[in-house]
């Protein structure tokens, strides 16, 4: 059975700042890298800023050192600044209007390039000088020892010459609710589709020391709580953190993503972020999205050289309009939006043999509403496994029930004739799609080992179509058809 990866809503709300927050600006940071070929790398640094605090610098320095004696300096220059929006368009935060009582947070993007002259099993890259100061509105760490902020990334370019680090696929949502279960998800993608491992770590003050939480708080339990064993639960496979805070508070949380190839550590990246817990008792309901084809399932398997296409539906209990978007994390994937009060979408992807992997490909879907003055959003992660699905002689092979599937268009009858054989008896559905992933027709066939039949439509226009067979086990096989 597919594992459900449902992301419980991160409720966004208005946060009115106290005077204590005036002295500083750093809300969080993360550091990642991308290989440009050979030992040429581009580093991406993001600094999250409280708009009520001091301005960020136009550039920062990333210092890289290796256990083999290497040393480099990388200058990262500012590219752009965006606000992490949590209000409707008619309401300004302090990022837009300094007189507004509503907190605003900016994401400031920097990048810089470097050629590494040496290879080593451990390179460590970190911001230098460290970012001072953190937002002093934070309630769960000790001052002044925990005043500054530092993030780092690691690289093993001895094991892998040209590696792309994991990348954070969504902006952090720092506004959460106390008194109810909240799931904060650190969504990420990896261009090389390496195996990823997530862990919570104690946020850094500099390259050698970490912040000090107040008594009773730790990196794994960073919020105050009523039940000591039930404050924070962490999922190391997907980066989801379930919080249960018992009172308003502002804390810092950090997550490291390590990547492995063939069991060998090849790199890691970090995100350090401030989380703000407030009362959400009087706020409206957030929008929600379904899983695959309206189900609560967020994981799919598909054979390579086959079309995967499914629909995603949205809703809002307050009847606010909903809107969907995605992070474009799967190259070649297409999300087609369907207009309406509750916007829906069709995701389609046609992977080839190069996409076969035991690691899932993932993308993050965001659904938002137009409530005012507070706008809400919700993130969901979909995970797709691309299987080889090569036919075997074992009828007990539940991973691959499709023995063969053929289909062809007949000009004389203006129909598609199909035939299939399965490894065991089960029902199937057969769907016809156009190249945008839009489902034109679908038929269901009762349980059997195999059948043949005709797929009829009132008329076919000339062009390329995709016919898909999907078994009751969820395995699908597709082929392209030319209609002349």
N, C-alpha and C positions, 0 to 999 in steps of 0.2 A: 504493500500500500504506500502511495506517495506520502511523504511527510508534509504536513501543513506548516507553512512559514508565514503565519499571520502576525503582522506588526500592529499591536494595540496602539490606538491613537496617541500622538504627542499633542496634548491640548495646548494651544497657544493663547496667551492672554495679555492684557495690559499690565505692565509692571511699573508702578510709580516709585521713582527712585528717592532714597533718603539723601540727606546732605552728606552722609558718610562716603558716598560714592564719588565725590568730586575730585579726589586726589590722584587718580590714576586712570589707566585706559585698557590694559590687556585683559581680554575675556578668554582668550585661548589661542592656539596655533596648531598647525600641522606641517609636516615636511615630507615630500615624496620626490621621486625622480623617474626619468624616462631615458632609455638608451636611444641615442641618435645614430648608432652604428659604431662597431668596434668598441673602443674605450671612451667614446664621446658621450657625455651625459648632460641632460638638462634637469636642473633642480627647481622644484616648485615649492615656494614657501607661502603659507597663508596665515595672516595675523588677524585675529578677530578682536575688534575694538569696541569699547563702550563709547558711543558718540558724545557722551557728556564729558569724557576725559580729554587728555592731551592728544595731539595729532601723532600719527605714525611717521616714521622716517621715509624718505623717498627710496632708500636702498638699505640693505642689510648684508652682512657677511656670513657665509657658511664656511666653517673651518672643517676640513677633512683630514683625519689622521688614520694610519693603518698600523696594525701590529707588526708589519714588516718594515716600518720605518718611513713610509710615505707621508707627505704633507702637502696639502693644497688649500688655497683660499678661493672661494667662489663668491662673486658679488651678484646679488639678486636685486633687480630693479623692479619698481612697481609697474604693474601692467594696468590694473583697473581696481575699482572699488564698487561693491554692491552692498545694499542693505539686506539683512536677513529679515524679510518683511513679515510682520505679525499683526498688521492692522489693515483695514480696508483702504482703498486709495484716497478716500476723502479725509482720513485721519493722519496727521503728521506726527512723527516721533521726533526725538531730539536730533536724529540724523538730518532732518529736513528743517526743523524749527527749534532753535536752542531754547526757546521759551516753553516748549511743550513739556507737560509733566510726564510724558510717556517715554520710557526707556527705548533706545534704539541701538542696534548692534550692526556693525559693518564687517564684511569680509574684505580684506585687502590682499590682493594677489601680486606675488612677485615671482620672477624666474631669472635664472642665470645658467650659463653653459660652462662646461669644463672638460678638458681632456685629461684622463688619468694616465700618467706615464707608467705606473706600476700596477701589477696584479697582486692581490693578497686575499687571504681567506676572511679577513675582517677589516673593512673600512668603516669608520664611524664619522658621520657628518652631523654637525650641530651648529645652531645659531650662536654667533659670537660677535659683539658682546651679547650677553643674555638680555632678555626683555624685562625692563623694570619700568613700571611696576604692574603687578596684578591689581585687579579691581579690589580696593580695600573694603567693599561691601560684603565680601566673602565672609561667611560666619563659621566655617568648619575647619579652618586651618589657623595655626598660631602665627602671630606677628611679633617682631618683624622678620624672623628667620625664614619665613615662607613668602617673602615679598616678591621675588622675581620668577620669571618663567623661562623654561628652556625645553626644546624638543630636539630629537635627533633621529637620524635614519642610518641603517647599516647596509652594507653591500659586500657580498663575496664574489668578486670578479675573477677569482682564481678558479672556482668551480664552474661559473657561467660567464662567458666573456661579455655578453650583451644582454643585460637583464632589465626589465621594466618592473619597478616596484608596484605593489598594490596602490590603487588610487582611491581616495574617498569619493564616492559617487554622489553624495548628497551633502548639502550644507547642514551643519549641526542645528538642531532645534533646542535652544537652551531653556525654553519656558515650559515648565511641567507643573503638575498639580500635587499637593500633598493630601494625605488621607485616603488615597485610592491607588490601586496598582497602576503603574506607568511603565511602559517599555520604551527605552531609549535605544535606538538601533544605529550602530556604526556600519553603514552600508559601504561596500567597496567592490572594486572590480580589479582584475589582473589581466593585462593584455596577453600575457604568456599562458594564461590559464593554469598557473601553478597552484599547488595545495596551500591553503591559507589557514593559519591558526591565530585566534584572537585571545588576548589576555588583558586584564586590568592591571595597571602598574601604578606605583606611587608617583604622582607628578613631580617633575624635576624643578629645583630652584636654579641649578646650574649644572655643569657637566659632571660634577662629583657628588652633589648633595640633592636631597629631595625635600619636598614640603613636609611639614610636621602637622598632622591632623590634631585636633583637640582630643582630649582624653575620651577613649571609647570609639573613636573613628579610625578607620584604616582605608587603604586603597580599595579593598574588597567590600567594605561597609562604610561608604563615604557620606551617608546621611543619618540623621538622628531618627530613632525609631522607638516603638513601644515594645515589640517582640524582638529580642536580641538576635535571634537566628533567622529573622524573616525580613530584614531590611533590603537586602540587595541579592539578586540571583543573576548569575552571568552564564551565557552560552558561548563557549569557546569556539564553536563551529561556525557561528554566523555573526557574532558580535552584539547580540541582543542583551540588554541589561534591564531587568525588572526591578524597579524601585518601589519602596513603600515608605515614604517619609511621613513623620507624625506631626510636623509643624512647618510653618514658613521658614525657609532657610536658603542660603546660597552656598554651594559647595563646588569643589573642583574635582573632575573625574578625568582619567586618562586611560586610553586604550591603545595597545600596541598590536600591529598585525605583522606576523612573521610569515615568510613564504618559504616553501620547500619544493625542491625538484628531485624526484627519485629518492626521497628521504633525506636529501642534503639541504642544510640551511643555506639560503642564498641571499637573504636580505630581510629588512624589517622597516616599518614606518610607524610614526606615532601621531596621535591627536590628543591634545590637552584642551579641555573645554570647561567653562563655568556653567553650572546648571542652577536654575532659579526655580524654587518650589513656592507656589502661592496657592491661595484658595481659589478653586474653580467652581464652587457650589452654584453660583448664579449664572454661569456661562451656558450658551447654547450647545447643542450636540455637534460634534465634528462630522464631516462627510466620511463615508466609508466606500470601499471598493471590494468587489468580489474577487475570487480567485479565477481559475480557468473555467470559462464558459458558465459563470455564475455559481460555481461550486466553492467550497472552502479550501480547495487544493491549490497549492502554489508551486508545485513541482511537476515537471513533465519529462518524459523520455521520448525521443524521436530517432528513427533510423536516419543515417546520413543519406544524402541525395533524396530526401523526402521533405515535403512541406509540413511544417508545424504552423497551425493557424488556430487561434482561439480568441474568444470575445471576453472582454472585461466590462462589468457593469458597475455603476456607482449609485449612491443614494444619500439622502440627507433627511433625518427625521424632522428637521425644522423647515423643510421644503426650500432651503436655499439652493440656488443653482450650483452645480458642481462642474469642475474642470479637471482634466487629466493631462499629465505630461510624463515623460520618462527621461532617463539619463543617457540614452543612446549607447548603452554599455555593450551591446552585442553587435559587432560590425555586420552589416548586411541585413539586420533585423529592421522591420518596419512597424511602427505603431500608427494606425490610421484612426483618427478620432471621428466619432459620429455625433453630430450636434443634437441638442435637446436640453431640456431643463436639467436633467441628470445626464451629463455627457458620458458616453461609453466609448470603447475603443476595440480595434481588432489588431492583435499582434500577429505578425507572420514572419517566418524565417525559413530559408531553404539551405541548411548546412550541407557541406560537401565532406569528402573523406578526410580532409585536413582538420576538420572539427571534431573527429572522434576522440573522446577523452573520458577518463574515469572521473575527472573533476567537472562539476557543473559549470555552465555558463549562467551568469546571473544578470538581471537588470532590475532597477528600482523604479516603480511607478509611484507618482505623487498625485493624490487627489486633493483638491482645495475647493473652498466654497467662497461665496461673496457676502458672508455675514458681516455686519458692521455694528459697532466700531472695531470688533475683533474678528479677524479672518482666521480660519482654521485650515489645517492641512493634515494629511495622513500619508505615511509611506508604507509601501508593500514591496517585498523582494520576491521575484520569481526566479526559480532555478531550473535550468534546462540541461538534461544529460543527452549527449549525442552518442548513440550506440552504433556499432558496426552492423548488427542484425544480419549477419551472414547466415544462410540456411545451414542447418545441421541435420543429421539423421536421427537425432534423439527426439522422440515425440514428447519426452518428459521435460524438455527444455522450456521452462516457463518464461525465460528471459526473451525468447525469440519464437513466438508461436506462428509467425508468418513463414510458410515454406515457399510460396511464390504468389505473385499478384501481377496480372497482366491486364491491359486495357487498350482498346483501339477505337478510333472513330470511323463510322461507316457513312460514307457520303450518300449512299443509296437510301438508307433508312433514317439518316440524320440522327443517329443515336450512338452512344458509346457502349460497346460490348465489353464486359469485364469477366474475369475468372480468377478465382483464388483457391488456395489450399492452405489449411492450418495444421499445426502439430497436434492440437487437441480441439475438442468440440467447444465452441463458444460463439456468441453472437458478435456481429460486427456492424459498424456503420460505414457507409461510403458517401463521401462528400465531393462536390465539384466546386472548385475555386477559380476566380480569375487571378491575374498576376498581382493584384493589389492585396490578395488575401481575403477578398470578399466571398463569403460562402453563397453560391448560387442555388444549390439544391442539396438535400441530404436524404438518404434512405437508410432504414434499419432492416437488418436481416436476422432471422431467428438463428438459434444455435445450430451449428453444423460443422463438419470437418472442412467442407468446401462447397462452393456454389459458382454458378455463372449466370449472367443475366444482362439486361440492357438498362442503360441509364438514359432516360428520355427527358428532353426539354422541349417546349413549344418551338424554339428555334435557337440555332447556334449562329453567332456571328464569327466571321473568320478571325483567327488569332490563336494565341497560345493559352491553354488551360492546364490546370493541375487537378488530378483526381487522387483522392486520399482514402485509404482503407485504415480503419482504426478498430482494434480488437477490444473485447471487454476488459482485457488486462491493461489497456492503455497504450499498447505499442502501435505505432502507425507506420505505414509505408505509402509513399506517393510516387507519382510519375507524371511527366509532362506530356500533353497531347496537343497536336497541331490540328486545328480545324481550318480547312481550306474553303 
